[in-house]
Amino acid sequence: MRSAIVIAALLVCASPALAQETCVEPVAPAPISGTAVTGDQLRAAMSDARGFITQSNIYQECLHHQLDAARTQAGTEGHPLDPAMEASVKTRIAASQQAQDKVSQTVNTALTTYKQAHPN
């Protein structure tokens, strides 16, 4: 009986944490060089880049949801949102967007280089 009460208390205390989403940042694909790849490798790299960008958008959306949930919880509890939490989320979103831009630029550069090296 005593252990059941302890378990119930732990579940009640942990429920807000269980309700929060865990946002997992995707790993960017390895950069490629248009002069050192085959057509198949370039197509695979382009596919990897598209997959990364899709996953990165999901990650950013998750972070937005976390921030909105924290704002709602802070309002419900009657206190302001921790500015450090908001700054942290915004920094992670900006870093994710920069990673997307870098991956996109790298693949586009590789594609241009490949096309110049293989005109047909």
C-alpha positions in Angstrom: 0.0 0.0 0.0 2.8 2.4 0.9 4.6 1.8 -2.4 1.4 2.4 -4.3 1.0 5.8 -2.7 4.7 6.7 -3.5 4.2 5.6 -7.1 1.0 7.6 -7.4 2.7 10.7 -6.0 5.6 10.4 -8.4 3.3 10.1 -11.3 1.3 13.1 -10.3 4.5 15.2 -9.8 5.9 13.9 -13.1 2.8 14.5 -15.2 3.7 18.1 -16.4 7.1 16.8 -17.5 5.5 13.9 -19.3 3.1 16.2 -21.1 6.0 18.3 -22.6 7.3 17.4 -26.0 10.9 16.3 -26.4 12.3 18.1 -29.4 15.1 16.2 -31.1 17.5 18.2 -33.3 18.3 16.4 -36.5 21.9 15.8 -37.5 22.9 17.6 -40.7 24.1 15.4 -43.5 27.8 15.4 -44.3 28.9 18.1 -46.8 29.7 17.0 -50.4 31.8 18.3 -53.2 30.4 18.5 -56.7 33.8 17.6 -58.1 34.2 14.4 -56.2 30.7 12.8 -56.5 28.9 10.7 -59.0 25.4 11.5 -60.2 23.9 8.9 -57.9 25.8 10.2 -54.9 24.7 13.8 -55.7 21.0 12.6 -55.9 21.4 10.8 -52.6 22.9 13.9 -51.1 20.1 16.0 -52.4 17.6 13.6 -50.9 19.5 13.6 -47.6 19.3 17.4 -47.6 15.6 17.5 -48.3 15.1 15.0 -45.4 17.2 17.0 -43.1 15.3 20.2 -43.9 12.0 18.5 -43.4 13.1 17.1 -40.0 14.6 20.5 -39.1 11.2 22.2 -39.8 9.6 19.6 -37.5 12.2 20.3 -34.9 11.6 24.1 -35.1 7.8 23.5 -34.9 8.3 21.4 -31.8 10.3 24.2 -30.2 7.6 26.7 -31.0 5.1 24.3 -29.4 7.3 24.0 -26.3 7.5 27.8 -26.0 3.8 28.2 -26.4 3.2 25.5 -23.8 5.6 27.3 -21.4 3.8 30.6 -22.0 0.5 29.0 -21.3 1.7 27.3 -18.1 3.3 30.5 -16.9 0.1 32.3 -17.4 -2.0 29.6 -15.7 0.4 29.7 -12.7 0.3 33.5 -12.6 3.9 34.3 -13.3 5.8 35.6 -16.4 7.6 33.3 -18.7 11.3 32.8 -17.8 13.1 35.1 -20.3 16.1 32.7 -20.4 13.8 29.9 -21.5 12.4 32.0 -24.3 15.9 33.2 -25.4 17.2 29.6 -25.4 14.3 28.4 -27.6 14.8 31.3 -30.0 18.5 30.7 -30.2 17.9 27.0 -31.0 15.4 27.9 -33.7 17.8 30.4 -35.2 20.7 27.8 -35.1 18.4 25.2 -36.8 17.5 27.7 -39.5 21.2 28.5 -40.1 21.9 24.7 -40.4 19.2 24.4 -43.0 20.6 27.3 -44.9 24.1 25.8 -44.8 23.0 22.4 -46.0 20.9 23.9 -48.8 23.8 26.1 -49.9 26.3 23.2 -49.8 24.1 21.0 -51.9 23.3 23.8 -54.4 27.0 24.6 -54.7 27.8 20.9 -55.3 25.0 20.6 -57.9 26.3 23.7 -59.8 29.9 22.4 -59.6 28.8 18.9 -60.8 26.8 20.4 -63.7 29.9 22.4 -64.8 32.1 19.4 -64.6 29.5 17.2 -66.4 27.8 19.4 -69.0 25.7 16.5 -70.5 
